[in-house]
Amino acid sequence: MLDTKDFLLEIGCEEMPSAPLMKAQEQLGKIVEKGLKDAGLAHGAVRTISTPRRLAVIVDACATATEEIHEVVRGPKSAIAFDADGNPTRAAEGFARKNKTTAAELVRRVEADGNEYVFAERNIASVPAIELLSTLCEQTIGAIQWPNYRSQRWGSEHQTFVRPIRWICALLGHEVVPVSYADVKSANTTRGHRVMGAGEHVVDEPSSYERVLEDAFVLGERRRAEVIRAGIAQIEAERGGARVDTPTGVFNEVVNLCEWPTVVVGEFDEEFLAVPQEIIVEAMLKHQRYFPIYAADGSLTREFVIVSNADPAVNDTVRAGNERVVRPRLDDAKFFYDEDLKVGLNAFRERLANVVFQKKLGTVLQKTERMEDIAESVARQAGTGDMAAELAVRAAHLAKADLVSQAVVEFTSQQGVMGGYYAAAQGEDEAVATAIAEHYRPRFAGDELPSTIVGKATAIADKLDTICGMFAIDEPPTGSADPFAVRRSAIGVIAMLRTLPSVSLSELVDVALNGYLAQGLSFDKDEVAGKVVAYFVGRLSAIARDEGADPDTIKAVSDTGVCDPAAFLGRVAALERARRTQREVFEDLATAYARASHLADATLGVDVDESLLGDAEQALLSAVDAGSAKVQDAIRNGDLDGAIAALARLREPIDRFFDDVLVMDEDEAVRNNRLRLLNRFESAFADVANIGALAKRR
């Protein structure tokens, strides 16, 4: 059995950019693991460690050499491998080539069955791990990818890395693995914290690496995160229910900006609390990587959390320095806000004429004009009255005005939010201000919806205008490109319309496309409308699948042509419930429907001559008419379970009909009358689902 030793590779360099460091760490582990496998070196667990100045991988129980291999592979019979003159045949040459040898080196041997075969024998000598690891380390350093970051060169070599490499620590047990990369040669030393653990520190073996780092005031990323979270938890506890806002992206970035974190609390001046907290928070999080502190009642406080990489002994200096740094940032935010208030949304809106929405679809000002019509249609269909419709139009009118404000130009993620503040400041109705602030919602699946009908109307108008516009210019989303986030917009529209069952998506699409036609855009309205509706049905089908519906249930609803989200997903859910709770009745009904639709002839219509009907036919006609009325009433009331229950009650009369009646009677008048009756039976289902689709898989 081969000996094993732990293996360490540490790449030490100038501070690496925080954002891609985690991805580089993921790559490192995978690259080394694959390299060990390709080299034939057995090993145990592979784990990685990162700090701003190093990427390291530790491999437990790495074999000190590859295994010696002796392989014997039996090939064809000798009579097949060689001709009568002893020359190798194609069979012998192919077998030899497959086994990385030559025909002349093949061995002949008689086996137990009495036949002579040829054999390929291969001996691979053991190779010391040091040689293989040396090559692997150099290849690994060069293989790490840094997308969107230009790699750098240093020294006299052409090799590059994201930042200049200053040291390499490579060990197999106590032995240094010789590695040379861009003039830097490996050793058994690492480097500590720039201030508290400056200089080189000897690493005796990989198992002591993390202890050496900690003694030199350097922690791995997991330990740094734990220390920061513990410090924040203590701050929250000391302030009795306070909450420190730590968005995942910013938190991970802060973890990757320090090697020995210390949590410090700073304060900003009280005057900045008069500024909208969203831009104050963004200035701290995005620009300074400070974590804001909220009081127990949810209000923003003057305090914020700083994560220091300095000696804890100088925390007071760190605090004072960061408080000096944050003031000009917050001064800028306050200045932008105050200056924007002097201008107002109406003046900002006029400037939108100079802002291009999409080169073929016009300006953002034109977009807001189209949005007004869509928002009004949503509000009116929702049944909220003239006042809500007027407010929705006003919200759409001003929704994009803040895009040219100084605050939003500086803090782009606050678009809409700042517009809400400016609307309130200039005396707009509260519903208008709230709608403007929330109209970008939902920004992603699962995000909060706008809180009011006016907000939903404005948000739907914004998103649907974009969707219809992209289809009108024949630039729908593709598998690789969706620059205007049409998919996300469609999901948002669906989420909002699920809460507004009285609003017709197809009518909104019609209004949206009319807006583009009035603007002068040329396209086939019916064709584009069909594509938009089909796209929404595709999104609805995907949502239904994600919610656990069977594909055939989804198809049964899709076949009806319904596209309104509440109706589509409600029908799918109701059908699924019916199939679970009344499975036998439902399946029999589906089979009967399929049977009826197979015989039905739509060209004959649904007008039945009752004088030609027998008892079973009359009973079916009465049941169908009564059932159809109940179905329509149930649909109007949003009672989809009731609609399906009404259809389920048609099972007995349709069964009796097929038992007692020969549909294809010799008398043409009787036959056609019975086919019209089947058409009428089928039409009762038309607004609910294509029930026949549920029988096709049986």
Secondary structure as UniProt FT lines:
FT   STRAND          4..13
FT   TURN            19..20
FT   HELIX           21..39
FT   STRAND          46..51
FT   TURN            52..53
FT   STRAND          54..63
FT   STRAND          69..77
FT   HELIX           78..81
FT   TURN            84..85
FT   HELIX           90..98
FT   TURN            99..100
FT   HELIX           103..105
FT   STRAND          107..110
FT   TURN            112..113
FT   STRAND          116..124
FT   HELIX           129..143
FT   TURN            147..148
FT   TURN            155..156
FT   STRAND          165..172
FT   TURN            173..174
FT   STRAND          175..176
FT   STRAND          180..181
FT   TURN            182..183
FT   STRAND          184..187
FT   STRAND          189..191
FT   TURN            194..197
FT   STRAND          200..202
FT   HELIX           206..208
FT   HELIX           209..215
FT   TURN            216..217
FT   HELIX           221..238
FT   TURN            239..240
FT   STRAND          243..244
FT   HELIX           248..255
FT   TURN            256..257
FT   STRAND          262..267
FT   HELIX           270..274
FT   HELIX           277..282
FT   HELIX           283..288
FT   STRAND          291..294
FT   TURN            296..297
FT   STRAND          300..308
FT   HELIX           312..314
FT   HELIX           315..343
FT   HELIX           345..351
FT   HELIX           352..354
FT   STRAND          356..358
FT   TURN            359..361
FT   STRAND          362..363
FT   HELIX           364..381
FT   TURN            382..383
FT   HELIX           385..398
FT   TURN            399..400
FT   HELIX           401..404
FT   HELIX           406..410
FT   HELIX           412..414
FT   TURN            415..416
FT   HELIX           417..425
FT   TURN            426..427
FT   HELIX           430..438
FT   TURN            439..440
FT   TURN            445..446
FT   HELIX           453..472
FT   TURN            473..474
FT   TURN            483..484
FT   HELIX           486..497
FT   TURN            498..499
FT   TURN            501..502
FT   HELIX           505..519
FT   HELIX           525..546
FT   TURN            547..548
FT   HELIX           551..558
FT   TURN            559..561
FT   HELIX           565..581
FT   HELIX           583..599
FT   HELIX           602..604
FT   HELIX           610..612
FT   HELIX           615..636
FT   TURN            637..638
FT   HELIX           640..648
FT   TURN            649..650
FT   HELIX           651..660
FT   HELIX           668..683
FT   TURN            684..688
FT   HELIX           691..694
FT   TURN            695..697
//
